[in-house]
Amino acid sequence: MEEHVAEVVTEEKKQGSIVDAVFDIGLAWASHGLTLAKNALEQSGKTLEMTAKTLERLADELGKKSA
């Protein structure tokens, strides 16, 4: 009877370690995804800033030509 109990505990530990591993993998992917999203937003911000400056220069040039 003792062997059976030891076997069950071992199976529970294996299942627990698999769940822990899957959870850790999920956390790693979530962290990676958030890092990618942050980088994408930063790049979008830089692109928008460059576009805004270009539009400002264009508006200035058009203003000078109309004056």
LOLUM-605599 format. One record per residue (C-alpha): x, z, y. Coordinates in steps of 0.001 Angstrom, whole numbers, padded with zeros to 6 digits, always signed. Layout:
LOLUM-605599
XZY ...
This chain:
LOLUM-605599
+000000+000000+000000 +002848+000753+002414 +004234-002774+002052 +000926-004246+003183 +000844-002063+006317 +004429-002989+007168 +003558-006651+006694 +000582-006418+009047 +002649-004717+011743 +005276-007431+011450 +002620-010160+011796 +001167-008404+014842 +004613-008227+016397 +005152-011937+015708 +001820-012795+017281 +002605-010575+020248 +005988-012186+020752 +004411-015657+020594 +001840-014639+023209 +004610-013207+025380 +006622-016417+025041 +003634-018589+025965 +002887-016332+028929 +006520-016521+030093 +006472-020313+029798 +003258-020416+031822 +004818-018272+034543 +007898-020487+034630 +005770-023634+035012 +003659-021997+037722 +006782-021004+039628 +008200-024513+039265 +004931-026064+040451 +004782-023809+043494 +008376-024698+044379 +007551-028408+044138 +004453-027934+046293 +006489-026050+048905 +009086-028828+049009 +006385-031501+049285 +004713-029675+052176 +008026-029208+053972 +008816-032907+053580 +005338-033853+054790 +005832-031644+057821 +009146-033328+058624 +007555-036757+058225 +004663-035817+060506 +007078-034458+063103 +009088-037704+063047 +005875-039732+063357 +004713-037615+066300 +008044-038121+068097 +007856-041870+067492 +004338-041976+068899 +005473-039974+071910 +008320-042435+072585 +005921-045352+072201 +003474-043757+074631 +006321-043194+077135 +007462-046818+076838 +003926-048104+077294 +003500-045814+080302 +006701-047161+081891 +005644-050789+081321 +002204-050239+082821 +003627-048561+085930 
